[in-house]
Amino acid sequence: MDFDISLTGFDVNDFESGGGGEEPPPDDKYKEQYGVIVMCDSEAHQESVFNDLSGQNYNCKVVVT
């Protein structure tokens, strides 16, 4: 290789074995989350859906794409 591999934080064995090394410990703070995206026709429709679902105690977030 034409570069200093030590700058990557890996060694040659890591590259040759496909990544190798120890697996990081599981993150005890990680919590799976599930979501649904509702595509709205307009900003007014988005507001209506958000208000309806929030009124039913769903945890909603507004997203604009």
C-alpha positions in Angstrom: 0.0 0.0 0.0 1.2 3.5 -0.8 0.0 5.2 2.5 0.6 5.0 6.2 -2.1 2.6 7.3 -1.5 3.5 11.0 -3.4 6.8 10.3 -6.6 4.8 9.8 -6.7 3.3 13.2 -6.5 -0.2 11.7 -3.6 -2.5 11.0 -2.8 -4.7 8.0 -4.5 -7.8 9.6 -7.8 -5.9 10.0 -7.8 -5.1 6.2 -6.8 -8.6 5.2 -9.4 -10.3 7.4 -12.2 -8.0 6.3 -12.5 -5.8 9.4 -11.6 -8.1 12.2 -11.0 -6.8 15.7 -13.3 -7.2 18.7 -16.9 -6.4 18.4 -17.9 -3.3 20.4 -19.9 -4.0 23.5 -23.7 -3.6 23.1 -25.0 -0.2 23.9 -27.3 -0.6 26.9 -28.9 2.8 26.1 -30.1 1.7 22.6 -33.8 1.3 22.3 -35.4 0.1 19.0 -38.0 2.5 17.7 -40.6 1.9 15.0 -42.3 4.5 12.9 -44.8 5.2 10.1 -44.5 7.9 7.5 -47.7 9.4 6.3 -47.5 11.2 3.0 -49.7 14.3 2.9 -51.0 16.3 0.0 -50.4 19.7 1.5 -49.2 21.6 4.6 -52.8 21.9 5.8 -53.3 18.1 5.4 -50.0 17.5 7.3 -51.2 19.8 10.1 -54.6 18.0 10.3 -53.0 14.5 10.4 -50.5 15.7 13.0 -53.2 17.2 15.2 -55.5 14.1 14.9 -52.7 11.6 15.8 -51.3 13.8 18.6 -54.8 14.1 20.0 -54.9 10.3 20.1 -51.7 10.4 22.2 -49.3 9.3 19.4 -45.8 10.6 19.6 -45.6 12.5 16.3 -42.9 14.5 14.5 -43.3 16.9 11.6 -41.0 16.2 8.6 -40.6 18.1 5.4 -38.9 16.6 2.5 
